[in-house]
Every structure is written in structure tokens, then in C-alpha cells.
């Protein structure tokens, strides 16, 4: 009887192991030395996430049969300079469960909002380091936290077999908390050399006011180099923030040269609070997983604008600049 019981348990666990795909552990460690100067307020520090956000994650997919799959993704930010994680939650970057099939993907949990995904792939420096485009993106005074991610979100992604068309539609429940109820979408068309898309979203704020963001973006691979562009606007009440970004990158030696320019124009109650950000950098690949990098960025503020590349605050309208040199390793 004992032998029969053991055999049954082994057979059952063996079948479960066969059906369950293996879980993948992945991550990035990115650490740098950074120098910033905000109109004479200087700071030298060890920092992290200058080329890519340091992270630790777990993901997996189970084949349910009939073309249906279930998946999960847990991802935490890691501050590799001091060993800490996000101060407010451990799975800060992503915590989702999904159903996938020929119909596309239905995803539930904390994730990137489509209005952020809508421009993320169209800016050379993305959202990290002294050249981050997020240096110039704000909620223009709106008490919301959906600029990058949202909690309690349900998303639908178009399937990947639509001949280059892609899209995402997301709704996040506010659950009674101001600044968390979100609705947004993005869509576009992508080939091996060309990508164009648009995005729009709204987050409920106090009263009937809403934080609104939207824009269009495109890039083109010319072979020797790639050019990218984004036009977007963030709006809350009578305050507006318009962004015009032009960037590009080109292979050079064992690495890549990167450059970006962004113009921010304040409108409405922010009229005259403009800024220009210039960023340039080089990534040198030591292997497929390890790279050295250096980035320099300069922000020139006008009016009462106080955009910064990092470091300590300075007076309104002052310039801000930063330089960082670091190493990134993926696993």
C-alpha cells in the first residue's frame, strides 16, 4: 500500500512538473558615480540605474492547452548603491498575472500604464540616468500617481500576429483613493525599420478635475543610425506642459553613441516656464550582458521652471547639469 501511495505521488508531481513551465529569475545591476551641479549646488555621489533600472524579478508561463496560457510577473526595484529596495512597496515595478492566447493578453495587477509605454520606446535615454526624459515630465500639480504605473489595473494587449499593429487598453480602479482611477490606451504600427504610435490617458483627481496626457511618437532606422521623435502634452486644469523630443543613436565600435534634445513649454498658468534638455552619452559593450557607460546632461530653465537632472534643489530658473559613469550587468 505504501509503495502504491508513493508511486501515485511521484506520478502526480511528475505530471505537474511537466505541465508547469520553469520559472525564470532575472535582473539588472546598474551602479555609477554621479556628479551634479544645480547653479553651484554640487553633489558627488554613488548612484544606480544610469543605463537601465536595477531590478530583481521572477516570471513564468504555464501552458493550459488549447492555445491558452497563464503567466505571472513579479519585479522589484533594487538600489544597487546601498542595497535597499523601493521605500513604499517591494514589488514596485510590476506584480501581474495574465491569460494569453490567440486573442491577445489580459493582464491584472500593478504595471506600466499605456500612456507611459506609448513613448518609452521612442526616446534614447528613456527614463533613467541624468538624461532621463522624466526629468521634464510632471503631473503639472495634479495629485495623481499614474504618470508611470498604476495599481489595481486591468489591461488588454492585442495579439502579436496582426501584421505589425499593436495596442493596449487599460483601466485602473481608484478604490476610493484620489489620484489612482485611470483609463488609457495606446496603439501603433511597427516594422523592422519603422515604428509610429499614439497614446492618451486620464486620471481622476479632486472633484471633476482630471489629469490628462497624450501624444504621438515615431522612429526610423536608417541603418547607420536611428532617429526618434515624440510630441506630447500633460494637462491639469489650466496648467499645461508640452514636450518636443528628438533623439537618436548610432553604433560606434563595440558600443553605441546616444544623443537627445527635449523642449518643454509651459502653457496656461505655467506660461513662460520653459526648459531645454540636452543629453549625450556612450555605451561600450564588454559582452552581451555587461556594458560600461557615460552620460552628460544639461537643462537650461527659463522663467520659474525648476527641472533638474538630479541632485539637490536650486533656485527657480537656474540651470542644472550632471555627469555619470557606470557599469551595467544583466542576468
N, C-alpha and C positions, 0 to 999 in steps of 0.2 A: 504493500500500500504506500509506504514512504517513497519507494523508488518511482511509483506511478505519479505521486504528487510532485516530486522533484522534476520528473520529465515534463509534466504539464506546465510547471512554472517556467522551465527553461524554454519550452516551445513558445509559450505566450510572450515572454520577454524578447525572444528572438524575433518574433513576428513584429512586435512593436518597434524594435530597433531597425528592422528592415523598412518599415513604413515611414519612420521619422528621419528626416534629413539631418545631417550633422549640423551642430551649431557652430557658427563662426565667431571667433574672438578677433577683434580688430582694433586698431588705434593709431594715433599720431602723437609723437612727442616733438614739440617745436619750442626751442628756447633761444633767446637772443639777448644781446646787450643793446640797450636803447638810450639815446641821448635826445632830449627835447629842450626847446628854448621858446618860451612864450613871452616875447618882448622883454628879455633879460631875466625872466624867472626860469632858471635852468635846473635840469634834473638828469642825473645819470643813474640808470637802474638796470637790473636784470629783469627781463620780461619774458613773455611767451606768446605764441600764436602770431608770429610775424608773417609767415608764409601760408600756414594753414592752422586751424584751431586745434590745439592739443586736446585729445579725447580718448576715451575708452568705451568700447561698445560690444554688444552681443546681438547677433541676428541669426535667424533661421527660417527655413521654409519646409512645410510638410505637404507631400503630395496626397491629396484626399481622393484622387481618382476622378475619372470623367472630365479631366481638364481643369479641375478645381484644386486650388492650393490655399493653405493657410500660412501666414507668416507673422513674425514678430520682430521688433527692433527696439533695443534699449541702448541709449547712448548718453554718456556723461562727459561734461567738460572737465578738463584737468589743467590746473595751473602748474605747469612743469617747473616754474622757477622756485616755488615754495611748497609744492606737494598738496595744495588744497584743491577743493572742488568748488562748484558754484555755491554761493552763500545761501541761496534761498531753497534749492532743491537739488537732489543728487542726479536724477535723470533729466537734467536741464535741457539737453539738446533734442532728445527725441524719446518718446515712450509710446509705441503704437502696436496695434495688432491689425492684421489685414486678411481679406479674402481676395484671391486673384484668380482670373480666368480669362476666357476669350472676350468677356465683356469689359475687361479692364481691371481696375483695383478699387476696392472700397477699404478705406483706412480710417481707424478710430484712435484718438488719443492726442497727446501733445506733439506738435510737428510744426514745420515751417509753413507759413501762410502763402497762398499763391501769389499775392502781391509782392512778396519778397523773392520768391522763386522766379517771378516774372522778369526781374532784371539781374539776378545773381550771375547768370552765365554770360552776361554781356559787358562785364567790367573787369579789366585785367587784374586789379588788386582786390576785387571782391569786397569782403567785409572785415579783413584782418590787417594788422600792422599799421604803421604810421600813414600808409597810403590808402587806408580803408575808405570806401565811399560812405560808410556810415558816419564818418566824421562830419558829413554835411547833410545827413538825413535826420530830421527830428519829427516829433509829433506836433510841432508848432503850438505847444501849450496845452494840447489835449491830454486829459488824464487817462490814457489808454496804454496797454502793454502788448499790442498786436502788431507792432512795426515789423518784427521778425518772425515770432512764433505765436501760437495760440494754444490755450488749454482746451480740453473737452471738445475737440474738433472732429467732425465727420467730413471726410474728403472722398471725392470720386476722381479717378485718373483714367483718361482714355486709354484703350489698349495700344500697344506699340506697333501694331500691324496695319496702320491706316495710311501708309504711303508717305510718311513724314509729318503728318498732322499730330499735334499733341495738345493736351488740355487738362486742367484741374479746376474743380469746383469745390469750395469748402464752406462749411458753416460751423461756427463755434458757439456753444451755449454760454451765455453770460452767467447763468445760475445765480442771478441776483446781485452780481458784483459789477459795479460801474467800470467801464473800460475793457470788458472782456467779450462782449457779444459782437461777433464778427461775421461778415459774409463777404466772400471774394472769389474771383475767378481769373484764370489766365489761359491763353491759347496761342498757338503759333504753328509755323511750318518750318521744318528743318531738313536740309540735305547735307551731303558731305562737305559742301563748301559754303553754304548759306543758311542763315537762321534769322527768322523775323517773328516777333510776337508782341502781344499786348496784355495788359493786366489792369484790374480795377477792384477796389475793395472799400468797405465801410465798416466802422466800428462805432457802436452806440456809446455815447458819452452822457454827460449830465443833461437832464431834460430831454428836449428833442434834438439836441445838437449831435452831430456825427463827425468823426474824423474820417476824411476821405483821401484816398491815394490812388493814383493811376498813371499809366504811361505806355509808351511803346519803345521797343528796342530791336536792334538788328546787328548782325555781324557778317563779315565776308572774309573767307580765307583765300588770299591771292597766291598762296604757295610759299613765296619768300617771307610774307608777313600776313598778319590778320588784323583787320580794323573792326572796331566795335563802337556802337553809339546808343545812348539812352536819353530819352526826353521824358520827364515825369513831373508830377506835382503832388504835394501834400497840402491839405487844406483843413482848417478847423475854424468855424465861424468866419470872421473876416480876415484871418491870417492865412497867407499862402507862402509856400516855399517851392519855387520852380528850379528844376535841376536839368542841366545840359552836360552830358558826359561824353567825351570822345577818348578812346583808349586803343591800345594795340600792343602786339608782342611779335617778336621775331626770333627764330633760332639763331644762336651765335655760339660757335664752338661746341662745348659739351653742355650748353645751357640755353637760357632764354633771356633776351632783353625785354623789359616791360616799361611802358610809359602810359600816363593817364592825365587828362585835364578835365576838371569839372567846374562849371559856373553855377552858382546858386544865386537866385534873385528873390529877395523878399518883396511880397506884394501885400496890398491891403494895409493892415496895421503894422506890417513888417517892412513897408516900403523903404528902400534905401539901405536895408541891412543885407548887403550882398557880400559874396566871398568868391575867391578863386583858389582852387587847389591844384597844385602841380605835383606829380609823383613820378619817380623814375627808379628803376631797380634792375638787378641782375640775379638770376638763379643759376647756380653751377651744379650740375648733377654729378655726384660721385658714384652713384649707382642708380638702379631703378627705384630704390627705396630711400636713399639718403641724398640730401642736397644742402649746399651752402647758399646763403642769400644775403643780399644787402639792398636796402631801400632808403631813399631820401624823399621827404615830402615837405612842401611849403604851402601854407594857407595865408592868403592876404585878405584880411577882413576890411569891410567898409561900414561906415555908419556905426550902429551899435551891435553889429554882428560879433559873436564870440565863439566861432567854430575853432576847434583845436585838434591837433594831431595826437594829443595825449599830454601827459604831464600835469603840472599844476596850473590853476586858472590865472589869467592875467586880466588887464583892464579891457573893457569893451572896445572893439575896433582894432585891437593890436594884432600883429602878425604872429604866426605860430609855425614852427618848423621842427623836424625830427629826423634822426638817422638811426637805423638799427642794422645790426649784423648778427646772423644767427645760423642755426643748423636745424633741419627738419628730418625726422626719421619716421617712416611708416611701417606698420607691422600688421 
